[in-house]
Amino acid sequence: MHILQALNWRYAVRKFSDVVLTEQQVDELLEATRLSASSYGLQPYRILVVKSKALRRQLLTYSHGQGKVLHSSHLLIIASKTSADKAFIRQHVQRVALARAVHNRDLADMSAFLQRSFVDVSDQQFTQFAEQQAYVALGNLLTSAASMQIDTCVITGIDVPGFDGLLGLAEKDLTTTVICPIGLRHWDDCRARADKTRVSFSEMIVRL
Ligand SMILES: Cc1cc2nc3c(=O)[nH]c(=O)nc-3n(C[C@H](O)[C@H](O)[C@H](O)COP(=O)(O)O)c2cc1C
């Protein structure tokens, strides 16, 4: 599917069908999301995949009645890291060293810079940075899903402490940033027929 066709095809689904996506579809979408760009390549977030209806029924109580949390194929949760320590930077430098086939010691300057920028800052500053990176992954997730004709609905209207508590995220230095049910649209989802509301091209694009 051409990219503009895919982006015009997608919309924020209000009502999903009962169809369950194959593991292959879900894994391909997750792999596309894993390949997202991020600042310094740090990817300070994790993607939780919830298929269990029992767990989603519990999460629904923290979702302001948005039934698609339960009634969709899978629920994806992008959770951002809330702090960075030396080990986090060390692991990243190790990955870079392996990918570029260089020795860790040749990356000492980079390591010191990352430490200053991300370890020696407040948790609040780091979380803000991490959530920005999570949103880049979200955009990639939405576009990738559209190109695969998988439906999505981004949701931020949730009780974040409720999600974090139920999922035990604080213990893992994570917090829920955004959730996204995925699946296939229901044939009678009224939103499927609604026109897109978008700022016009001439208003959006400023050529200097
Ligand atoms: C960051 C973000 C948060 C959103 N939160 C919700 C939400 O809590 N519930 C919901 O039904 N839709 C939510 N949406 C969907 C938007 O309402 C929808 O994307 C927007 O109206 C544009 O319509 P379209 O995606 O159907 O083209 C959210 C979208 C984004 C990008």
PDBQT file of the ligand as one rigid body, heavy atoms in Angstrom, charges set to zero:
ROOT
HETATM    1  C1  LIG A 301      -1.243  11.325  22.054  1.00  0.00    +0.000 C 
HETATM    2  C2  LIG A 301      -2.639  10.910  21.678  1.00  0.00    +0.000 A 
HETATM    3  C3  LIG A 301      -3.555  10.630  22.668  1.00  0.00    +0.000 A 
HETATM    4  C4  LIG A 301      -4.840  10.162  22.356  1.00  0.00    +0.000 A 
HETATM    5  N1  LIG A 301      -5.707   9.787  23.359  1.00  0.00    +0.000 NA
HETATM    6  C5  LIG A 301      -6.896   9.233  23.018  1.00  0.00    +0.000 A 
HETATM    7  C6  LIG A 301      -7.754   8.701  24.022  1.00  0.00    +0.000 A 
HETATM    8  O1  LIG A 301      -7.462   8.738  25.207  1.00  0.00    +0.000 OA
HETATM    9  N2  LIG A 301      -8.910   8.116  23.618  1.00  0.00    +0.000 N 
HETATM   10  C7  LIG A 301      -9.267   8.037  22.294  1.00  0.00    +0.000 A 
HETATM   11  O2  LIG A 301     -10.331   7.480  21.989  1.00  0.00    +0.000 OA
HETATM   12  N3  LIG A 301      -8.478   8.548  21.326  1.00  0.00    +0.000 NA
HETATM   13  C8  LIG A 301      -7.307   9.122  21.651  1.00  0.00    +0.000 A 
HETATM   14  N4  LIG A 301      -6.467   9.599  20.661  1.00  0.00    +0.000 N 
HETATM   15  C9  LIG A 301      -6.897   9.539  19.243  1.00  0.00    +0.000 C 
HETATM   16  C10 LIG A 301      -7.147  10.928  18.663  1.00  0.00    +0.000 C 
HETATM   17  O3  LIG A 301      -8.356  11.455  19.159  1.00  0.00    +0.000 OA
HETATM   18  C11 LIG A 301      -7.152  10.851  17.139  1.00  0.00    +0.000 C 
HETATM   19  O4  LIG A 301      -5.923  10.341  16.693  1.00  0.00    +0.000 OA
HETATM   20  C12 LIG A 301      -7.382  12.240  16.513  1.00  0.00    +0.000 C 
HETATM   21  O5  LIG A 301      -8.677  12.698  16.795  1.00  0.00    +0.000 OA
HETATM   22  C13 LIG A 301      -7.177  12.213  15.001  1.00  0.00    +0.000 C 
HETATM   23  O6  LIG A 301      -8.078  11.313  14.406  1.00  0.00    +0.000 OA
HETATM   24  P1  LIG A 301      -7.606  10.035  13.574  1.00  0.00    +0.000 P 
HETATM   25  O7  LIG A 301      -6.452   9.414  14.274  1.00  0.00    +0.000 OA
HETATM   26  O8  LIG A 301      -8.843   9.157  13.585  1.00  0.00    +0.000 OA
HETATM   27  O9  LIG A 301      -7.266  10.480  12.184  1.00  0.00    +0.000 OA
HETATM   28  C14 LIG A 301      -5.206  10.053  20.976  1.00  0.00    +0.000 A 
HETATM   29  C15 LIG A 301      -4.257  10.350  19.984  1.00  0.00    +0.000 A 
HETATM   30  C16 LIG A 301      -2.984  10.751  20.324  1.00  0.00    +0.000 A 
HETATM   31  C17 LIG A 301      -1.971  10.988  19.213  1.00  0.00    +0.000 C 
ENDROOT
TORSDOF 0
